[in-house]
């Protein structure tokens, strides 16, 4: 059995047609979903980009002990285990935090291709200049999928593990206009930057949000087109009879939901708006991290798994991204290391339960320390952000002892519009108790455990 894993960044589950969104144009993912397992209840665990991939590579809930930082040498990675088992392994990525600046997420892969262009500065300037040549040369996702398809053509004769990681549809949302205009016919090339705060306070208009959503859907359509390119290469190479293919994302994004435009809340010390602070000469390092809630728009992620020997269908049951590490190892019949905390999702296909509780969280932080979430830039923490805890019936948003907790009905209120924490104190206490026991079970360090053991 071969494995292809495709990870996209910032792709909301509810922006795919196979999860009920008829507006976004994704014919290739639609076709793929028809032959795949569609997991209905998959969530991020560690949030966002770098922590999520640390979970995927280790099968651990790294937010409890690892900040946004390079992967420690002590961790045993998925690629190391698969390479040691005799498979050809490759990572092809344009996501800049996987190998640049010592992050080490490429550790264990025998082959690695980094597609330049996502980082601000000379990298992105180079990619923008290439846009005058063609879509495939000027945009990262097309280039990444082409590199992956070419790698398959060269190396498919022996068992392999191919990991493809594209940062799109992450901002900046600037796909070719032909992907945007089906959603916004009067699109004139505008690029709307998220403010990472309450959008009304930052002067973001409804028209700005409309353009941003259209461009976001355009980026998803671009990713879909080139994912189809990779799938067609796999078909031509006769790989679909002995290859499992996994498609997922790491987290979502707010486009006005809960009053937010971004995935974290940052502010200048004097309260200036996003552009205003830069106009005053402030730097990103002076920004502060404020309470950043993790609602379903961020926590729920798409997970589609094609396996030639497993019938396509929708699969219910709580799982999260760390579960993919033991799942992949089980598919390849490679021993799962004792250090892995997560479990394979394959029992779900037989109707078995895998998880009773799912926790999504940014790396645990304390007031006053510097946080590098979400982009490696230091910002001071002025408020601890809540984790999101779900059992499939109730969703709890809870940070630390003494802070306001929120409680929502998962199925009846997926948009988290009605906080029931005051109406259902017994449920609130029970959900928190289960969360505290779960933190104990994963051996959360005492400095982070102590302030989270009581409401």
N, C-alpha and C positions, 0 to 999 in steps of 0.2 A: 504493500500500500504506500502510495506517495501522499504528501500533504501540501496543499497550497493554502496559505493564510493571507487574506487581504484585510488590512486595518485602515480605515479612514478616520479622519479627525473631525470632531464637531458635527457629525451627521446625526440629527435627531431621528429617533425611531418613527415619530409621527409625521415625518416628511417623506416617507416611502409609501408607494401605492400598496405594497403587500401588507402594510400595517394600517391601511385605510385611507391614505391620502391620495385622492384622485387627481390632484392638481399638478403634482410634480411628474416630469416626463422621464421615466426610467425603463425603457423597453427591455434592456438587457438584464437588469436586476429582476424585472417582472418575470422574464422567461426563466432565469436562474431559480427564482423562488418557487416556480411551478414544479421543479424537480428536487426541491430541498426541504429540509426540516426548518420550519419557521418557529423559532423560539419566542413565545409570547411574553415571557416574564424575565428577560435578561436585564441586568442592571450593571452600571459601573460599580466598582468597589472603591479603589483609590482614585482620587480626582485631582487634576485633570490629566494632561498629556503624559508627562514623564511618570508620575505615580501609576497611572493605568497600565503603562507598558511594563513597569517594574512588576506589577501583579501578574501580567500575562507571562512574563519570562520566568517567574519564580513559583507561581501557584500560591502566593502568600498575600496577606492583607497588609501591604507595606505601609499604608497610611498611619498605622499604629506606632511605627518606630522609625520610619525613614522619611525625611523631608524631601522636597523637590531637590534632588541631588544625584550624583553619579551612583550607579549600582555598585554596592560594596563587593569587593573581591571574594568575600566569604559566601556570597549567594551562589547557589547552584542553578544554572540557567537551563532553560528548555533546549536551546541550541547546543550547549555543551553535551547534554545527555543524548540528543539525537545524533550528533556528530560521532560520539563515542560508540554508538550502536551501528555505525557503518554507513549511514546515509550521507549523500551529498547535501550540503546545507548552504543556503544563500539568503542574505537580506538585501533587498533593493528598496531604497527609501529616499524620499525627499523631505521627510520630517527632520528638522535640523537638530533636535535635541537627542537623537539616538546615538550619535557617535561624536559629534562636534563637542569641543570643550570638555572632553574626558568623561562623558556620561556613560560610555561603555555598554550600551544596550546591544551593540553588535558582537559582544563577546561570545565566542563559541561557534560563530558562523565561519565556515571555511572560505566563503566568498562574500564580498560586500561591495555594493555599488551605491554611492551617494550622489543623488541628482541635485545639483546646485540650483539655487534660485529662490528659496523661501525666506532666507534671512535678509533682514534689512541691510542696506548698504550696497557694496559692490556686487554681492551675489545676485540680489534682486535686479540691480541695474543691468547686469549681464542678461538675465532672463528676459527683461523687458525689451532689450535691443533685439533679441532673437525672435520676438513676436512679429517683427517685420518679415521674417522668413516664412514661418508656418506655425500652425497651432501646436504641432507635435514638438517643435523646437522651442517655442516661446512660453509654454505653460508646463508646470511641473508634473501634474497628474498624467498627462499624455506621455511625457518623456519617461516617467517611472513605469507605467504599464508597458510601454514599448520595450524598455530595458528588461522587464520581467519576461515578456514574451520571447525576446531574443535569448535570454538565459535558458528558458525551457527548451528552445530549439537545439541549443548546444549540449544540454546536460540531461535530457529526459530519458536516456537509455538505461540509466541505473536509478535505483530507489533514491528519492530526494525529498527534502523539506525546503520549500520556497516560501519566504516571508516577504510580503510586499506591504509597504507602509507609505501611504500618501497623506500629506497634511490637508489637502483639500477634502471637503469644502470649508476649511478653516478660513477666517478672514486673513487678508483683505479679499473681499468678494469682487473680483474683477475678471470674470470669465469672458470669452469672446461674446460679443453682443448677440450673435445668433442663438445662443443658449438662453439669453435673458428675455428677448423680445416676445416669445410665446406667452410669457407671464406679464410683460409690461411693454405693450406695443410702442409707446412713446419714449422708450428708454434712450437716453442720449449719452451714455457712457459714464454716468456719475458713479463714483465709488464712495460709499457711506461707511465711515469708520465707527465701530461701536464705542460708546463712552465709558463702559464698565461702571455704570452707576444708575441711579434713577433717571430714566431718559427725559422725563419732563423737566426735572431740575437742571438738566444740561442743555435744554433748548432743542432737543430732537423733536422734529415734527412728525406727524402721521405720514406725510409724504416721504420723509427720510426712511421711516420704517418700511413703507411699501417698496421703495427702491431696494433697500437692504434685503428684504425677503425675496424679491424677484431675482436679485443677483445670487443670493444663496441657493435658490432653486436652480438657477443656471449653473452654478458650480456643481451641484449634485448631478445635473444632467450631463455635464462634461465628464465627471467621474464615471457615471454609468456608461457613457459611450466607450471610454477607453478600457473599462472593466470588460465590456463586451469584446473588445479587441483581444484581450488576454484570453478570454474564454474561447474565442474562435481559434486561437493558436493551440490551446489545449485540445480542442476537438479535432483539428487537423492532424495533430500528433498522436491521435488515438489514445489520449490519456484518461478519458472520462470513465473507462471501465476499471481502472485501478488507482484512481486518485480521489481523495477526499478534499473538498474545497470549502473553506470557511470564510465568510464575509461578516465583518462587524465594524462597529465604531467604538470610540472610547468614552464619549459623553455628548451632551447636546449643547444648546445655547438658548438664551432668552432674546426674543425679538419683541419686547414690550410686555410679555407676560409678567405678572407680579410687579409691573412698573419698571422693569429692568431691561437694559440693553447691554448684554455682555454675559459673562459667566462668573464674575467676581465683582465686588464693589470696592472701588478705589476712590480716594478723594485727596485733594491737596490740603495741607494743614490749615490754610485760611478759608477753605470751603469753595475755592474757585472751581469753575467748570473745567471740563477736560481741555478744550482749546485755550481757554483763558489762562490756565496755569502755565501752559507752554509759552503763551504770549508774554507772560511776566518773567520768563527766563528760568522757570523752575525745571528741575530734571525729574525723570521717572523715579529716581531713588528717594525723592522727597515725598512721594505719595504714601498714603496710609491705607491699610486694609481694614475695611469696615465689615459688619456682619453680612455674610454672603450665604443666603439660604440655598439649599439643594432641593429644588422641587423636581417633579417628574420630567419636566422639559429638559433637565440636565442629567438626571440619573438613569432614565430608561434608554437602552441602546438596542439597535437592531442586531440580531444574530441569525444568520442563515447558514445552514450546514448541508452541503451535498455529500452524500455517500452512495456509491454505486450499488451497495447491497442493502440500503435502508430506504423504505418507501417514503415518499414525500408526504408531509402532513404538518399540521400545526401542533406544537407541543407546549403544553402549559406546565408551570412549575417554576419556583424561584431558583434562579441561578445568577452568577455574576462572573465578571471577566476572569478572575483568578481560576475559576473552574476549567477554563480552556486548557491550561497547562497539563493537568492530569488527564483530561479528555484526549488530547493529542497523543500523549504518551501511551494511553491505553489503545488507541487506534493503531499505533505502530508497534504494539507489544513490547514497549520499553518500560522497565521498572520505574514506578513513581517513587521519588526520593522521600524519605521520612520527614524531611524538613517542609515539604509542601503541606499547606493547611487546607487547601480547597479540595473538592471532590470532582470526579468525572461526571459529566452530565449524561452519559450514555444510559444509566438506569432510568432516566426520565422517559426514554423511548419505549420502555416496558411498563410504564405507569407507576414507577417507584418515585418516592420523594427524595430529593437530594438535600435541600436546605429548608429549614423552618424560619429562618430570619436572614435578611440581606441588609448589610450596612454599606452605605456610600458616604465617603468622607474625604475632604481635603486632608493633607498631612496634619496631624495634631500639632497645634501651635499654642503659644502662651502670649498674653498681652505683654507688649514691650519688646518682643523679639523680632528679628528681621525674617520676613517670609519671602521666598523666591518663587512662590506660586503666583502667577501662572506662566512666567516666561523667563525665569532665571534672574530677573532683576529684583534687587532687594527693596522691600517696602516694610515699614514698621506696622506691626499688628496693634490696632487700638481696640478691636473687639474680636472675641473668639467666635468663629463661625460654626453653625450647627452641623452635625452629621444628620443623615437621613436614614431612618430605620424602618423597614417594612416587613410585615409577615404575610402580605398578600391581601389582608383584610383591612389593616390599619397602617397608616404612615405616621411616624413620629419624627419631628425635627427637634433635635436637642443638642445643645452645645456643652455647657458645664453647669455645675450646681449653682442655683440661684438665678440663672437666666431664664427668660420666658421660653417655654416649650410649646410646640404646636402639634396638634393631632388632627388627622384627616381620615375619612373613609376612603380606602383605596379605589374601590370599584365605582361607587356612587359619585365620588368627587375627585376624579383623576387630576383636575386642574387646581386642586387645593384652594377652593374658594371659601370654604366654611371651616374655620378652626373650631374643633369640638373639645379642646383641652379643658375648658371650664365646665362643659356639660357632662363629660365622661371622665371624672378624676380616677376612677378605679381602672379603666382601660389605660389611661396615661401612666399610672403607677406600674401596671403590669408590663406594658411595653418597655418602660425604662428598666425595670428589673431584669427582663430578658436581655436587654442590651448590655447591662452591667455584667451579667453572667457570661455573655458572649465575649466581652472584652477580656474577662478573666481567662476564658478558654483559649484565647490566642496569645496569652502571656504578654499583654500590653505592659510596657514599662510603667513603673510606679508613678513617675512624675506626670504621666498623662492619665493614668488610671484613677488616681485619688480624686481629682476634681470632677470626675464623671460617675462616681458611684452613688450619688444621691441627686434627687431632683432639686 
